[in-house]
């Protein structure tokens, strides 16, 4: 029998989650049954969507249950298997995050290749964030070479991949981030054409300079002032890829006062959740995996050490300013 | 030579337009040249989009010029023609509104059939508002029978047609209007399944009752609180047909605080301007003209008398509460 620590949600937060809303609990993990595997997680993901799972109302996925383990993506090693599909010793990605070890049905686990990239990258560029970037940019945004793409949270797990994919597609790419160091990261390391620290600029003015031909695609991760500025800068028939609006997840804030631009500019604002696009996962893995093998895409992971710090890591992610690229927790 | 009075824009309004921003000016109308017609307007249209034309910045159409006649749809009789295409005595619809008479190129005028419907209806159900309703509902909203459609400004020129078209398509249709009389109009005359006076209800609560299965299509004419409530009520994969957001045309107001629902519910918010859909005009005229001939669609026009009152009519339209159906000015 294996003992695992796991994070439970104790209370549904109103506004910003507090550490007391969570508890780290020790549990016995049973032996795997028929068709099941026992996974020892090495890394777990923290993602903005997890704030939504803490609310009672169901959106596109079941809310976290009070007094039960939370869930999310994790990668780990199969330490016992009663499945023909996945052998002991394999590395897999599952939704059994927020715990050190778990028994999963083998058909819900994906075998990953630790040779292709280090394990944390399988939660970032090769995981849900990279897949989100791929589907959001290509399928939702439908970019044409020569168009201008504006990415908010551009140094984050999704934004950093969106920008690089858009560059290889022949687009002008500009991004907003939260520090001068991140501006350097996206322009010097990732190849963005321009970047700004949103604390230091009027975003509408900055976009006027950084995107002199206007913005054709806004990849929306933030909401609020970013959306207002993007609406000002959008060209007619532009597309807003509504991937996330992190600025409003904890405290409802008024939206932009210029939403009527959606009419006058005939914009399409399209929300999406990547798991609706499972048919595109093979194409994503081939495309981005190929770029990775060829050394044509960069990725960064911010690793927080230890399951004890997982809640703190999520709170820092929601707050912003504490990480670059994909934030993961090593277990 | 014909003398015509015409409305000029004197100053670009900030916020609500004032009567002093306009002047009624007398002008000589020249004789028509080759390929031109001289039209004596009988009715002119006032429409919400005209507020946008008063601003300096170009959106999808040229702004009104200071010190020149404004423009808009009008219907009238051809009193002189130097075109083989349109004979004297024909009735036409042109963009030469805001004046009593005008010379137009014949190829910019549409001949209309005054037998099919009274002249004002050619500015409403058979004119730009009807065409907007048709394209917005069918092409942008893409309704399926059995879905629920929520229409704001539901007794207006566009909303009243949207609701009736959606009913014939097999949808549940609910609408918000600005008075108890209009609630009776849309439910008893137009066949809406439910209606509310938005002054009297919490729109989110009301939609919970009026649309118990949620809203699949929100036909957006208003913005602000209406959009907030619609976002609360929308079903996953719903569509918001962004036709207008009249509540923000004169005074910028903060947008909804729940725009992140666009992501979680995977909504599509699509702005459109009907003139981009000229290819759909024949289908619209056949469909709605056919319904009209068969007595299967109702329409109301609010007629304001006299060109002197045209600016006042537009201001009342923007304010809301002064009209039902299509507002026109008789000249």
Contacts between the chains, C-beta under 8 A, distances in Angstrom:
chain1	res1	chain2	res2	distance
A	52	B	264	6.4
A	59	B	264	4.0
A	59	B	265	6.9
A	60	B	236	6.6
A	60	B	264	5.9
A	60	B	265	7.5
A	60	B	266	7.2
A	223	B	259	6.3
A	223	B	260	6.5
A	227	B	259	7.3
A	236	B	59	8.0
A	236	B	60	6.6
A	242	B	262	4.7
A	242	B	263	5.0
A	242	B	267	7.9
A	243	B	263	6.7
A	244	B	260	7.6
A	244	B	263	5.9
A	245	B	259	6.1
A	245	B	260	4.1
A	245	B	262	7.8
A	245	B	263	6.3
A	248	B	257	6.7
A	248	B	258	7.8
A	248	B	259	7.1
A	248	B	260	5.2
A	249	B	260	6.9
A	252	B	257	3.9
A	252	B	258	6.8
A	253	B	257	5.8
A	254	B	254	3.2
A	254	B	255	6.4
A	254	B	256	7.7
A	254	B	257	5.5
A	255	B	254	6.4
A	255	B	255	2.9
A	255	B	256	5.0
A	255	B	257	6.2
A	255	B	259	4.8
A	256	B	254	7.8
A	256	B	255	4.9
A	257	B	248	6.7
A	257	B	252	3.9
A	257	B	253	5.8
A	257	B	254	5.5
A	257	B	255	6.2
A	258	B	248	7.9
A	258	B	252	6.8
A	259	B	223	6.3
A	259	B	227	7.3
A	259	B	245	6.1
A	259	B	248	7.1
A	259	B	255	4.8
A	260	B	223	6.4
A	260	B	244	7.6
A	260	B	245	4.1
A	260	B	248	5.2
A	260	B	249	6.9
A	261	B	271	7.9
A	262	B	242	4.7
A	262	B	245	7.8
A	262	B	269	6.2
A	262	B	271	4.1
A	263	B	242	5.0
A	263	B	243	6.7
A	263	B	244	5.9
A	263	B	245	6.3
A	263	B	271	4.4
A	263	B	272	7.5
A	263	B	273	7.3
A	264	B	52	6.4
A	264	B	59	3.9
A	264	B	60	6.0
A	264	B	271	7.2
A	264	B	273	7.5
A	265	B	59	6.8
A	265	B	60	7.6
A	265	B	271	6.4
A	266	B	60	7.2
A	266	B	270	7.9
A	266	B	271	4.7
A	266	B	272	5.6
A	266	B	273	5.8
A	266	B	276	6.6
A	267	B	242	7.9
A	267	B	269	7.8
A	267	B	270	7.8
A	267	B	271	5.0
A	268	B	268	6.8
A	268	B	269	7.3
A	268	B	270	5.1
A	268	B	271	7.4
A	269	B	262	6.2
A	269	B	267	7.8
A	269	B	268	7.3
A	269	B	269	3.9
A	269	B	270	7.6
A	270	B	266	7.9
A	270	B	267	7.8
A	270	B	268	5.2
A	270	B	269	7.7
A	271	B	261	7.9
A	271	B	262	4.1
A	271	B	263	4.3
A	271	B	264	7.2
A	271	B	265	6.4
A	271	B	266	4.7
A	271	B	267	5.0
A	271	B	268	7.5
A	272	B	263	7.5
A	272	B	266	5.6
A	273	B	263	7.3
A	273	B	264	7.5
A	273	B	266	5.8
A	276	B	266	6.6
